[in-house]
């Protein structure tokens, strides 16, 4: 009698294990994969082909000349620098640079209107103070106000739509393979999280482990 009870219990345990192996685990895996796929598809739908990145050749803060073609096959986070948003921009840039510092396909670019040697020296000092003097990944290019206005217009920077101007601008732009694909207000944490998500989902394949975006860790 005791033997039959043991066998019966073993059969129940075996059945539960078989159910877990054949039904529960596959369903769980399918749900996890489907959720991840839906998440990626939704994130990619948020990006648009807005405007091609215009051609330029401008002087960097370290006196070198930088051409647009340097970024044409890469991921680019850009900003039209201005005094009103300088602090919030450098703080956001520091976070982004720290997170993506090891990537060789992500560049950070800012445009400024001070084309003087003193302006470049001031930029070098600012970047050094913020720990952002990374000549391989961080660029601050100088151009006249008219040139920057033309670049912003060509990129379809939505300044008027956002109630902004080049002098009071807090937008970042994201470009992938020389195509502007999104804009983000650096004053809003959720916008920065969205930018990180878009950067991560568009990373170029490498032999190294990619950065994994987890919405929970970004809160």
N, C-alpha and C positions, 0 to 999 in steps of 0.2 A: 504493500500500500504506500509506504514511504517512498519506494522507488518510483512509483507512478507519479507522485506529487513532484519529485525532483525533475523527472522527465518533462512534466507539464510546464513547470516553471522555466526550464531550459528552452522549451519550445517557444514560450512567450518572449523570453529575452532574445532568442535567435530571430523571431519574427519582427520584434521591434528594431533590432539591428539591421535586418534586411530592408525594412520599411525606410529606415533612416538613410541607408546606403542608396537605395534605388529611387526613392521618391523625394524625401525631404532635402537631402544635399543637392541633387540636381536642380530642384526648384529654387533653392536658395542661391545657387550659382547663377542660374538663369536670371533671377531677379536682380542680383548684384550687377551682372554684366549689362542687362537691359537698362537699369537705372543709370549706369555710367555712360552708356551709349546715348541715352536720351539727354543727359546732362551736357555731353559734348556737342550734340547736334543743336541743342538750344543755344549754347554759348556761341557756336559758329554762326548761327542765324543772326546774332547781335552785331556781327561785323558786316560791313558793306564795302564795295569798291567805290570809294567816294571821289577820289581824284588822284591822278599820277603825281608822284613827288617831283616837283619842278627841278630842272637842272640848275646847278649853281657851282661857283668856285669862290670860296670866301676864306678870309684869314682867321685862323684859330687863335685862341688866347696864348698859345705858345709860339706864335709867329709863323707857324706852318700854314700852307694853303691846303684846303680840304675841298674835294669835289664830291658832288652828289653820288657819283658812280661808286664811291667807296661803300655806300650803304644799299646799293640797288638789289642785292641778293640777300639782305639781312633783315633783322627785326629792328625797328627804330622807334624810340620814344622821344618825342620832341616837344619843345616849348619856346614861345616867343617871350623872352625875359623882359620884365618891367619892374620898376621899383616897388609897386604896390603888392606884388605877389612874390618878391624875391625870397623872403624867409620861408613861406609855406612851400615854395618850389624846392629850395635846397633841402628842406626836411624830407619831402617826398622823394627827392632824388637820392638822398642818403639811404633811405629804406629800400628803394628799388635796386640801387647799386649793390647794396649789401646782399640782397637776395639773389641777384643774378650776376654777381661779380665773376664767377668762374665760367660763365658762358662766353663763347667766342662769336656768337651770332646775334647778340643784342648790344645795341649802341644807344647812348644817351646824348641828345643833341639839343643845344639851346642857341637861339639867335638873340643878339643884342645890338643896340644902335650905336654904342660908343666904339668908334673905329680907331681911336687914338692909342698910342703906346701906353699912355697912363691908364686907359680903360682896360687894356689887356693885363697890365700889372695888377690892377685892382681885382680883376677876375682871378688871376693866379693866386692872389692872397686869399680871396673868398673861398676858392676851392680847397686850398691848403688847410684853412681853418676848419672846413667842414669834412675833411678827410676824403675829398672827392678829386684830388689831383691825379687822375688816372688817364694818362694820355692815350691809352689803347682803347678806352671805352667811353670816356666822357669828353665831349667837344662843346666849346662855346665859340660860335662864329659871329663875327661882326659885319654889319652892313648898314647902309644908310636907311633912314626911316622910309624913304620911298621904295627902296629895294625890298625891305621887309614887308611893307604893305602889299607889294606885288606878289611876294611869295605866299603870304597869308591868303590872299585872294585866289591864287592858283590852287592852293590846297583846300579851298572852300571852308576855311576856318569859320565856324558859325558864330562870329562875334556879335553881330547885330541880333541874331536869334536868341543869344544868351544875355543880351543887355550889356555887352562888354565892348571894349576897344583894345587896340594894341597896347595902349598906355595903362589899361586896367584889365588885364587878361589873366585868367587863372586856369586856362585850358592846356592839357597835354594832348598831343596827337600821337596815334600809333600807326606806323607804316610797316607793311610787310611786302618785301620784294618790290620796293619803289612805288607802292600803292598805299595812299592814306586810307585807313579802314575804320578809324574810330576816334572819338574825342572824349575827354574825361576831365571833370572839374576837380582840381587837386585840393580844393577846400572840403570835399566830401569824401569821407572814408569809404563809403560804399562804392564810389566811383573808382577809387584806387584799387579796391579789391577786384572790381570788374576788369580793370586793366591787367592786374596780375593774372587773372584767369585767362584772359585773351593771349597774353604773352606765353603762358605755360602751354596752352593748347596749340600754339603755333611754333613751338620750339623745333628746331631742325634736328633730325636724328643724329646722335653721336654715339661713340663707343662707351661714353661715360653714362652714369645713371642720371636721368633727367630729374629736374625739380618736379615734384608731384604737388599739384594744387589740391589742398583739402579745405573745403569751405569752413569746416569747424575750426581749423587752426588759424584761419585768417580773421576770426572774430576778435 
